[in-house]
């Protein structure tokens, strides 16, 4: 079970879970050199809204505010 993830090719297996994004381009800034998302990415503000038990710092790995619009982003920088 996978939740709050972008899944590029789900044709090879059956995937169950909640709030997944299928067959979208994640729109990385400079792939493969960077896994940072552009502001147009479907993964921005699409992560799990319940982060209360994760003890996350206020900033993400890029130094930006982690929570924006009430949600974290999907991806490596979160």
N, CA, C and O atoms as a GROMACS GRO file, in nm:
protein
  312
    1UNK      N    1   0.084  -0.118   0.000
    1UNK     CA    2   0.000   0.000   0.000
    1UNK      C    3   0.089   0.124   0.000
    1UNK      O    4   0.182   0.135   0.079
    2UNK      N    5   0.058   0.217  -0.089
    2UNK     CA    6   0.136   0.339  -0.106
    2UNK      C    7   0.039   0.457  -0.099
    2UNK      O    8  -0.066   0.454  -0.164
    3UNK      N    9   0.073   0.558  -0.022
    3UNK     CA   10  -0.012   0.677  -0.011
    3UNK      C   11   0.070   0.804  -0.029
    3UNK      O   12   0.189   0.807   0.002
    4UNK      N   13   0.004   0.908  -0.078
    4UNK     CA   14   0.067   1.039  -0.099
    4UNK      C   15   0.194   1.027  -0.181
    4UNK      O   16   0.300   1.074  -0.140
    5UNK      N   17   0.183   0.962  -0.297
    5UNK     CA   18   0.299   0.940  -0.385
    5UNK      C   19   0.260   0.964  -0.530
    5UNK      O   20   0.145   0.949  -0.568
    6UNK      N   21   0.359   1.002  -0.610
    6UNK     CA   22   0.341   1.010  -0.754
    6UNK      C   23   0.391   0.880  -0.812
    6UNK      O   24   0.506   0.841  -0.789
    7UNK      N   25   0.308   0.811  -0.887
    7UNK     CA   26   0.341   0.680  -0.942
    7UNK      C   27   0.341   0.692  -1.093
    7UNK      O   28   0.236   0.712  -1.155
    8UNK      N   29   0.459   0.680  -1.153
    8UNK     CA   30   0.474   0.701  -1.296
    8UNK      C   31   0.412   0.589  -1.379
    8UNK      O   32   0.341   0.616  -1.476
    9UNK      N   33   0.439   0.464  -1.343
    9UNK     CA   34   0.392   0.352  -1.426
    9UNK      C   35   0.326   0.248  -1.336
    9UNK      O   36   0.392   0.162  -1.278
   10UNK      N   37   0.196   0.258  -1.327
   10UNK     CA   38   0.122   0.164  -1.243
   10UNK      C   39   0.071   0.044  -1.322
   10UNK      O   40  -0.003  -0.039  -1.269
   11UNK      N   41   0.110   0.034  -1.448
   11UNK     CA   42   0.060  -0.075  -1.532
   11UNK      C   43   0.123  -0.210  -1.498
   11UNK      O   44   0.070  -0.314  -1.536
   12UNK      N   45   0.236  -0.209  -1.428
   12UNK     CA   46   0.307  -0.334  -1.399
   12UNK      C   47   0.260  -0.402  -1.272
   12UNK      O   48   0.290  -0.520  -1.250
   13UNK      N   49   0.186  -0.332  -1.188
   13UNK     CA   50   0.142  -0.392  -1.063
   13UNK      C   51   0.015  -0.322  -1.015
   13UNK      O   52  -0.020  -0.214  -1.062
   14UNK      N   53  -0.051  -0.385  -0.923
   14UNK     CA   54  -0.169  -0.328  -0.862
   14UNK      C   55  -0.127  -0.247  -0.740
   14UNK      O   56  -0.061  -0.300  -0.651
   15UNK      N   57  -0.164  -0.122  -0.736
   15UNK     CA   58  -0.124  -0.036  -0.625
   15UNK      C   59  -0.249   0.016  -0.556
   15UNK      O   60  -0.341   0.068  -0.619
   16UNK      N   61  -0.251  -0.001  -0.424
   16UNK     CA   62  -0.361   0.054  -0.348
   16UNK      C   63  -0.306   0.155  -0.250
   16UNK      O   64  -0.190   0.148  -0.211
   17UNK      N   65  -0.390   0.248  -0.210
   17UNK     CA   66  -0.349   0.351  -0.115
   17UNK      C   67  -0.436   0.474  -0.132
   17UNK      O   68  -0.535   0.473  -0.205
   18UNK      N   69  -0.398   0.580  -0.063
   18UNK     CA   70  -0.477   0.702  -0.063
   18UNK      C   71  -0.399   0.820  -0.119
   18UNK      O   72  -0.278   0.833  -0.099
   19UNK      N   73  -0.472   0.906  -0.191
   19UNK     CA   74  -0.419   1.034  -0.236
   19UNK      C   75  -0.293   1.022  -0.321
   19UNK      O   76  -0.200   1.101  -0.305
   20UNK      N   77  -0.291   0.927  -0.410
   20UNK     CA   78  -0.179   0.910  -0.503
   20UNK      C   79  -0.205   0.987  -0.631
   20UNK      O   80  -0.320   1.015  -0.666
   21UNK      N   81  -0.100   1.022  -0.701
   21UNK     CA   82  -0.107   1.086  -0.832
   21UNK      C   83  -0.049   0.987  -0.932
   21UNK      O   84   0.062   0.937  -0.913
   22UNK      N   85  -0.123   0.959  -1.040
   22UNK     CA   86  -0.080   0.860  -1.138
   22UNK      C   87  -0.048   0.925  -1.272
   22UNK      O   88  -0.115   1.019  -1.316
   23UNK      N   89   0.057   0.875  -1.335
   23UNK     CA   90   0.093   0.908  -1.473
   23UNK      C   91   0.118   1.056  -1.498
   23UNK      O   92   0.094   1.104  -1.608
   24UNK      N   93   0.166   1.129  -1.399
   24UNK     CA   94   0.198   1.271  -1.416
   24UNK      C   95   0.349   1.289  -1.418
   24UNK      O   96   0.423   1.208  -1.362
   25UNK      N   97   0.394   1.394  -1.480
   25UNK     CA   98   0.534   1.431  -1.477
   25UNK      C   99   0.560   1.508  -1.348
   25UNK      O  100   0.488   1.605  -1.320
   26UNK      N  101   0.658   1.469  -1.266
   26UNK     CA  102   0.681   1.539  -1.140
   26UNK      C  103   0.738   1.680  -1.157
   26UNK      O  104   0.738   1.757  -1.062
   27UNK      N  105   0.786   1.714  -1.276
   27UNK     CA  106   0.840   1.846  -1.306
   27UNK      C  107   0.953   1.886  -1.212
   27UNK      O  108   0.942   1.982  -1.136
   28UNK      N  109   1.061   1.810  -1.219
   28UNK     CA  110   1.180   1.842  -1.142
   28UNK      C  111   1.249   1.964  -1.201
   28UNK      O  112   1.239   1.988  -1.321
   29UNK      N  113   1.319   2.040  -1.119
   29UNK     CA  114   1.390   2.160  -1.163
   29UNK      C  115   1.499   2.127  -1.263
   29UNK      O  116   1.508   2.191  -1.368
   30UNK      N  117   1.582   2.026  -1.233
   30UNK     CA  118   1.696   1.994  -1.319
   30UNK      C  119   1.728   1.846  -1.309
   30UNK      O  120   1.838   1.809  -1.267
   31UNK      N  121   1.635   1.760  -1.348
   31UNK     CA  122   1.655   1.616  -1.340
   31UNK      C  123   1.762   1.574  -1.440
   31UNK      O  124   1.761   1.628  -1.551
   32UNK      N  125   1.852   1.485  -1.411
   32UNK     CA  126   1.869   1.403  -1.291
   32UNK      C  127   1.961   1.466  -1.186
   32UNK      O  128   1.988   1.403  -1.084
   33UNK      N  129   2.009   1.588  -1.210
   33UNK     CA  130   2.100   1.651  -1.114
   33UNK      C  131   2.032   1.696  -0.986
   33UNK      O  132   2.096   1.705  -0.882
   34UNK      N  133   1.904   1.725  -0.993
   34UNK     CA  134   1.830   1.772  -0.876
   34UNK      C  135   1.692   1.709  -0.874
   34UNK      O  136   1.628   1.694  -0.979
   35UNK      N  137   1.647   1.674  -0.757
   35UNK     CA  138   1.510   1.622  -0.740
   35UNK      C  139   1.419   1.727  -0.679
   35UNK      O  140   1.312   1.695  -0.627
   36UNK      N  141   1.462   1.854  -0.685
   36UNK     CA  142   1.379   1.963  -0.637
   36UNK      C  143   1.263   1.984  -0.735
   36UNK      O  144   1.282   1.974  -0.856
   37UNK      N  145   1.145   2.012  -0.683
   37UNK     CA  146   1.027   2.029  -0.766
   37UNK      C  147   1.011   2.174  -0.812
   37UNK      O  148   1.046   2.267  -0.739
   38UNK      N  149   0.960   2.193  -0.933
   38UNK     CA  150   0.923   2.327  -0.976
   38UNK      C  151   0.792   2.364  -0.907
   38UNK      O  152   0.722   2.278  -0.855
   39UNK      N  153   0.760   2.491  -0.907
   39UNK     CA  154   0.636   2.534  -0.842
   39UNK      C  155   0.512   2.485  -0.916
   39UNK      O  156   0.402   2.489  -0.860
   40UNK      N  157   0.526   2.440  -1.041
   40UNK     CA  158   0.414   2.387  -1.119
   40UNK      C  159   0.393   2.236  -1.100
   40UNK      O  160   0.299   2.180  -1.156
   41UNK      N  161   0.478   2.171  -1.024
   41UNK     CA  162   0.471   2.027  -1.005
   41UNK      C  163   0.340   1.986  -0.940
   41UNK      O  164   0.291   2.054  -0.849
   42UNK      N  165   0.281   1.874  -0.986
   42UNK     CA  166   0.160   1.824  -0.920
   42UNK      C  167   0.188   1.772  -0.778
   42UNK      O  168   0.096   1.746  -0.702
   43UNK      N  169   0.316   1.759  -0.743
   43UNK     CA  170   0.355   1.708  -0.611
   43UNK      C  171   0.363   1.818  -0.505
   43UNK      O  172   0.372   1.788  -0.386
   44UNK      N  173   0.360   1.943  -0.547
   44UNK     CA  174   0.367   2.055  -0.452
   44UNK      C  175   0.235   2.062  -0.375
   44UNK      O  176   0.127   2.058  -0.433
   45UNK      N  177   0.246   2.073  -0.242
   45UNK     CA  178   0.130   2.079  -0.152
   45UNK      C  179   0.039   1.958  -0.169
   45UNK      O  180  -0.083   1.970  -0.153
   46UNK      N  181   0.096   1.843  -0.200
   46UNK     CA  182   0.018   1.721  -0.220
   46UNK      C  183   0.058   1.610  -0.125
   46UNK      O  184   0.010   1.497  -0.138
   47UNK      N  185   0.145   1.638  -0.029
   47UNK     CA  186   0.188   1.538   0.067
   47UNK      C  187   0.084   1.518   0.177
   47UNK      O  188  -0.021   1.583   0.179
   48UNK      N  189   0.114   1.429   0.266
   48UNK     CA  190   0.025   1.395   0.377
   48UNK      C  191   0.001   1.519   0.464
   48UNK      O  192   0.097   1.578   0.514
   49UNK      N  193  -0.125   1.560   0.484
   49UNK     CA  194  -0.152   1.678   0.566
   49UNK      C  195  -0.132   1.654   0.716
   49UNK      O  196  -0.122   1.750   0.792
   50UNK      N  197  -0.127   1.529   0.760
   50UNK     CA  198  -0.109   1.499   0.902
   50UNK      C  199   0.038   1.469   0.930
   50UNK      O  200   0.083   1.355   0.919
   51UNK      N  201   0.110   1.572   0.968
   51UNK     CA  202   0.254   1.557   0.997
   51UNK      C  203   0.282   1.570   1.146
   51UNK      O  204   0.397   1.579   1.186
   52UNK      N  205   0.178   1.571   1.227
   52UNK     CA  206   0.194   1.598   1.370
   52UNK      C  207   0.284   1.498   1.442
   52UNK      O  208   0.351   1.535   1.538
   53UNK      N  209   0.287   1.375   1.398
   53UNK     CA  210   0.368   1.274   1.467
   53UNK      C  211   0.508   1.258   1.407
   53UNK      O  212   0.584   1.173   1.453
   54UNK      N  213   0.542   1.337   1.307
   54UNK     CA  214   0.669   1.319   1.236
   54UNK      C  215   0.783   1.403   1.294
   54UNK      O  216   0.898   1.379   1.259
   55UNK      N  217   0.756   1.498   1.380
   55UNK     CA  218   0.859   1.584   1.438
   55UNK      C  219   0.947   1.649   1.332
   55UNK      O  220   1.070   1.643   1.341
   56UNK      N  221   0.887   1.709   1.233
   56UNK     CA  222   0.960   1.770   1.122
   56UNK      C  223   1.008   1.910   1.159
   56UNK      O  224   0.940   1.982   1.233
   57UNK      N  225   1.125   1.949   1.108
   57UNK     CA  226   1.170   2.088   1.128
   57UNK      C  227   1.082   2.184   1.050
   57UNK      O  228   1.004   2.141   0.964
   58UNK      N  229   1.092   2.312   1.079
   58UNK     CA  230   1.009   2.412   1.012
   58UNK      C  231   1.046   2.434   0.866
   58UNK      O  232   0.963   2.478   0.787
   59UNK      N  233   1.172   2.401   0.830
   59UNK     CA  234   1.218   2.421   0.692
   59UNK      C  235   1.244   2.288   0.623
   59UNK      O  236   1.280   2.189   0.687
   60UNK      N  237   1.225   2.286   0.490
   60UNK     CA  238   1.257   2.165   0.414
   60UNK      C  239   1.406   2.165   0.381
   60UNK      O  240   1.479   2.252   0.429
   61UNK      N  241   1.453   2.070   0.303
   61UNK     CA  242   1.595   2.058   0.272
   61UNK      C  243   1.650   2.174   0.189
   61UNK      O  244   1.771   2.196   0.186
   62UNK      N  245   1.562   2.247   0.122
   62UNK     CA  246   1.605   2.363   0.044
   62UNK      C  247   1.603   2.491   0.127
   62UNK      O  248   1.640   2.598   0.077
   63UNK      N  249   1.559   2.481   0.253
   63UNK     CA  250   1.552   2.598   0.340
   63UNK      C  251   1.421   2.674   0.331
   63UNK      O  252   1.407   2.781   0.390
   64UNK      N  253   1.325   2.621   0.257
   64UNK     CA  254   1.194   2.684   0.243
   64UNK      C  255   1.102   2.638   0.356
   64UNK      O  256   1.124   2.532   0.415
   65UNK      N  257   0.999   2.717   0.388
   65UNK     CA  258   0.904   2.672   0.489
   65UNK      C  259   0.845   2.536   0.449
   65UNK      O  260   0.799   2.518   0.336
   66UNK      N  261   0.847   2.442   0.542
   66UNK     CA  262   0.799   2.307   0.512
   66UNK      C  263   0.649   2.305   0.483
   66UNK      O  264   0.606   2.244   0.386
   67UNK      N  265   0.572   2.372   0.565
   67UNK     CA  266   0.427   2.375   0.547
   67UNK      C  267   0.389   2.499   0.467
   67UNK      O  268   0.426   2.611   0.503
   68UNK      N  269   0.316   2.478   0.358
   68UNK     CA  270   0.267   2.589   0.278
   68UNK      C  271   0.131   2.547   0.227
   68UNK      O  272   0.120   2.443   0.161
   69UNK      N  273   0.031   2.622   0.254
   69UNK     CA  274  -0.104   2.583   0.214
   69UNK      C  275  -0.156   2.467   0.297
   69UNK      O  276  -0.248   2.396   0.254
   70UNK      N  277  -0.099   2.446   0.416
   70UNK     CA  278  -0.148   2.342   0.505
   70UNK      C  279  -0.094   2.202   0.479
   70UNK      O  280  -0.133   2.107   0.546
   71UNK      N  281  -0.005   2.190   0.380
   71UNK     CA  282   0.047   2.057   0.346
   71UNK      C  283   0.194   2.064   0.311
   71UNK      O  284   0.246   2.169   0.273
   72UNK      N  285   0.261   1.949   0.323
   72UNK     CA  286   0.398   1.938   0.276
   72UNK      C  287   0.394   1.892   0.130
   72UNK      O  288   0.291   1.846   0.080
   73UNK      N  289   0.508   1.904   0.063
   73UNK     CA  290   0.519   1.854  -0.074
   73UNK      C  291   0.552   1.706  -0.070
   73UNK      O  292   0.599   1.655   0.031
   74UNK      N  293   0.526   1.638  -0.180
   74UNK     CA  294   0.576   1.502  -0.198
   74UNK      C  295   0.722   1.515  -0.243
   74UNK      O  296   0.759   1.616  -0.302
   75UNK      N  297   0.803   1.416  -0.215
   75UNK     CA  298   0.936   1.413  -0.274
   75UNK      C  299   1.052   1.421  -0.179
   75UNK      O  300   1.037   1.432  -0.058
   76UNK      N  301   1.170   1.416  -0.239
   76UNK     CA  302   1.295   1.404  -0.164
   76UNK      C  303   1.324   1.526  -0.078
   76UNK      O  304   1.387   1.512   0.027
   77UNK      N  305   1.283   1.645  -0.118
   77UNK     CA  306   1.316   1.763  -0.040
   77UNK      C  307   1.231   1.778   0.084
   77UNK      O  308   1.261   1.863   0.168
   78UNK      N  309   1.130   1.699   0.099
   78UNK     CA  310   1.052   1.698   0.222
   78UNK      C  311   1.104   1.590   0.312
   78UNK      O  312   1.053   1.572   0.422
   0.00000   0.00000   0.00000
